[in-house]
Amino acid sequence: MCSVVWTQGCPLRCPWCHNPELRPPDGGTDMGPSEVAGEIERYADYLDAVIVSGGEPLAQPIDELRELCRLIRRMDLSPVLDTSGYPAERLDRVADSFDRVALDLKAPLRDEAYLRATGDVMDAAELRRAVQAVRGRAELELRITAHPYLPDDCEPLIESVKEIDPDYVVVQRYVGKDGKESGPDPNELASVLEEEVAVTVFVRV
């Protein structure tokens, strides 16, 4: 079982974002690492891991992220980062503080497609730099949301997963603000990836 720390603020403008309320940097509650750890500690006996998500956690002060990881480890819990990888330079400074980095693959690794998927903020080269920032320093989970903006042709996505060569892939369904699921069938996408890439794929519903 895990606890999730939702951080406020995200520079990306993904058109399918399911929690746009976390985009502005000035929302949420201002808490330091010790305060956050104190809340987690109340439930530590029931937990295995703590996921730092958002928003985009890399928008937070790096020294505070590192300190939060240190405090999480003191509770014998595993710190996990849930991130777009943007900006990769900041990920490079914090990746080794986490046991696992769940990195979003938002589109095939082609600049036009990746810029479109992130609201003209992040290109494919930046995702490649993010992958290198994690490689060999933390377990690399590649996460793909089966959103309606993915191309119908799976081949570019397959080639992108092959290039990244993650430890494993997680495909998760997309549910819009109306509560309805849309986009590719996550089970079908997972099957194609497992067959074509020879990688372990999990489906998260």
C-alpha positions as CSV (number, residue, x, y, z in Angstrom):
1,M,0.0,0.0,0.0
2,C,1.2,3.5,-0.7
3,S,0.5,7.1,0.2
4,V,0.5,9.8,-2.5
5,V,1.8,13.3,-1.9
6,W,0.2,15.7,-4.5
7,T,2.4,18.6,-5.3
8,Q,1.1,21.9,-6.6
9,G,2.2,23.4,-9.9
10,C,3.0,22.1,-13.4
11,P,4.5,23.9,-16.4
12,L,3.1,21.5,-18.9
13,R,-0.3,22.0,-20.6
14,C,-1.2,18.5,-21.7
15,P,-4.7,18.8,-23.4
16,W,-6.0,15.7,-21.7
17,C,-4.8,16.6,-18.2
18,H,-7.1,15.0,-15.6
19,N,-6.2,17.3,-12.7
20,P,-5.7,20.8,-14.2
21,E,-6.5,22.2,-10.7
22,L,-2.9,21.3,-9.8
23,R,-1.4,23.4,-12.6
24,P,-1.2,26.8,-10.9
25,P,1.8,27.2,-8.7
26,D,-0.1,29.1,-6.0
27,G,-2.7,26.6,-4.9
28,G,-2.7,23.9,-2.3
29,T,-1.2,24.1,1.2
30,D,2.3,25.3,1.9
31,M,4.1,22.5,3.8
32,G,7.8,21.7,4.4
33,P,9.3,18.3,4.2
34,S,9.0,17.7,7.9
35,E,5.3,18.6,8.0
36,V,4.6,16.3,5.0
37,A,6.6,13.5,6.6
38,G,4.7,14.0,9.9
39,E,1.4,13.4,8.1
40,I,2.8,10.2,6.4
41,E,4.2,8.9,9.6
42,R,0.7,8.6,11.1
43,Y,0.0,5.8,8.6
44,A,3.5,4.4,8.1
45,D,2.7,1.1,9.7
46,Y,0.3,0.4,6.9
47,L,2.4,1.6,4.0
48,D,5.2,0.2,1.8
49,A,5.9,3.3,-0.4
50,V,5.2,7.0,-0.8
51,I,4.6,8.4,-4.3
52,V,5.5,12.0,-4.9
53,S,3.2,13.1,-7.7
54,G,1.4,16.3,-8.9
55,G,1.2,18.6,-10.7
56,E,4.8,18.2,-11.5
57,P,7.0,17.4,-8.5
58,L,10.1,18.7,-10.3
59,A,8.6,22.2,-10.0
60,Q,9.2,22.0,-6.2
61,P,12.5,23.0,-4.6
62,I,15.0,20.2,-5.3
63,D,16.5,20.3,-1.8
64,E,13.1,19.9,-0.3
65,L,12.4,16.8,-2.5
66,R,15.7,15.3,-1.4
67,E,14.9,15.9,2.2
68,L,11.5,14.5,1.9
69,C,13.0,11.3,0.4
70,R,15.4,11.1,3.3
71,L,12.6,11.3,5.8
72,I,10.5,8.7,3.9
73,R,13.4,6.3,4.1
74,R,13.8,6.8,7.8
75,M,10.3,5.3,8.1
76,D,11.5,2.3,6.1
77,L,9.3,3.3,3.2
78,S,10.2,3.4,-0.5
79,P,10.2,6.9,-2.1
80,V,8.7,6.9,-5.7
81,L,8.7,9.8,-8.1
82,D,5.7,10.3,-10.5
83,T,6.9,12.7,-13.2
84,S,6.8,14.0,-16.8
85,G,10.6,14.3,-16.6
86,Y,10.4,18.1,-17.2
87,P,12.8,19.7,-16.9
88,A,15.4,16.9,-17.2
89,E,18.1,19.0,-15.6
90,R,16.1,19.0,-12.3
91,L,15.4,15.3,-12.6
92,D,19.1,14.7,-12.9
93,R,19.6,16.4,-9.6
94,V,17.1,14.3,-7.7
95,A,16.7,10.9,-9.4
96,D,19.1,9.1,-7.1
97,S,16.9,10.1,-4.1
98,F,14.1,7.8,-5.3
99,D,13.9,4.0,-5.5
100,R,11.7,4.2,-8.6
101,V,10.9,6.9,-11.1
102,A,7.6,6.5,-13.0
103,L,8.2,8.5,-16.1
104,D,5.4,9.6,-18.5
105,L,5.6,8.8,-22.2
106,K,3.0,11.2,-23.4
107,A,3.4,10.6,-27.2
108,P,5.8,8.9,-29.6
109,L,9.3,10.3,-29.5
110,R,8.9,12.7,-32.3
111,D,9.3,16.4,-31.6
112,E,6.0,17.6,-33.3
113,A,4.0,14.9,-31.5
114,Y,5.6,15.5,-28.1
115,L,5.2,19.2,-28.3
116,R,1.6,18.9,-29.2
117,A,1.0,16.5,-26.3
118,T,2.6,18.8,-23.8
119,G,1.1,22.1,-24.9
120,D,4.3,23.2,-26.8
121,V,6.4,22.9,-23.6
122,M,8.4,19.7,-23.8
123,D,10.0,18.1,-26.8
124,A,11.1,14.5,-27.4
125,A,14.8,15.4,-26.8
126,E,13.9,16.5,-23.3
127,L,12.2,13.2,-22.6
128,R,15.3,11.4,-23.8
129,R,17.4,13.5,-21.4
130,A,15.0,12.6,-18.6
131,V,15.5,8.9,-19.4
132,Q,19.3,9.3,-19.2
133,A,18.9,11.1,-15.9
134,V,17.2,8.1,-14.4
135,R,19.2,5.3,-16.1
136,G,21.2,3.3,-13.6
137,R,20.2,5.5,-10.6
138,A,16.6,4.3,-10.0
139,E,14.2,1.7,-11.3
140,L,12.6,3.1,-14.5
141,E,8.9,2.6,-14.9
142,L,7.6,3.9,-18.2
143,R,3.9,5.0,-17.8
144,I,1.6,5.4,-20.8
145,T,-1.9,6.9,-20.3
146,A,-4.2,5.5,-23.1
147,H,-5.5,9.0,-23.8
148,P,-7.5,9.9,-27.0
149,Y,-4.6,12.0,-28.4
150,L,-2.4,8.9,-29.0
151,P,-2.0,8.0,-32.7
152,D,-4.1,5.1,-34.1
153,D,-0.9,3.6,-35.5
154,C,0.9,1.9,-32.6
155,E,4.2,1.5,-34.4
156,P,5.7,4.9,-33.4
157,L,4.8,4.2,-29.8
158,I,6.3,0.7,-30.0
159,E,9.6,2.1,-31.4
160,S,9.7,4.7,-28.6
161,V,9.3,2.1,-25.9
162,K,12.0,0.0,-27.5
163,E,14.3,3.1,-27.6
164,I,13.7,4.0,-23.9
165,D,14.1,0.3,-22.8
166,P,12.5,0.7,-19.4
167,D,12.5,-1.8,-16.6
168,Y,8.8,-2.2,-17.2
169,V,5.8,-0.4,-18.6
170,V,2.5,0.6,-17.0
171,V,-0.5,1.4,-19.2
172,Q,-3.3,3.2,-17.5
173,R,-6.7,4.0,-18.8
174,Y,-7.8,7.6,-19.4
175,V,-11.0,8.9,-17.7
176,G,-12.1,12.4,-18.7
177,K,-13.6,15.0,-16.5
178,D,-17.0,13.7,-17.4
179,G,-16.1,10.4,-15.7
180,K,-16.1,8.5,-19.0
181,E,-13.3,6.4,-20.3
182,S,-12.0,7.2,-23.8
183,G,-8.9,6.6,-25.9
184,P,-7.3,3.3,-26.9
185,D,-8.2,0.2,-24.9
186,P,-5.4,-0.1,-22.3
187,N,-5.5,-3.9,-22.3
188,E,-5.1,-4.1,-26.1
189,L,-2.3,-1.5,-26.0
190,A,-0.6,-3.5,-23.3
191,S,-0.9,-6.7,-25.3
192,V,0.7,-5.1,-28.4
193,L,3.6,-3.7,-26.4
194,E,4.2,-6.9,-24.6
195,E,4.3,-8.8,-27.8
196,E,6.3,-6.3,-29.9
197,V,8.8,-5.0,-27.3
198,A,9.2,-8.1,-25.1
199,V,8.8,-6.0,-22.0
200,T,6.7,-6.6,-18.9
201,V,3.6,-4.5,-19.1
202,F,1.1,-3.9,-16.3
203,V,-2.4,-2.4,-16.8
204,R,-3.6,0.0,-14.1
205,V,-7.3,0.6,-14.0
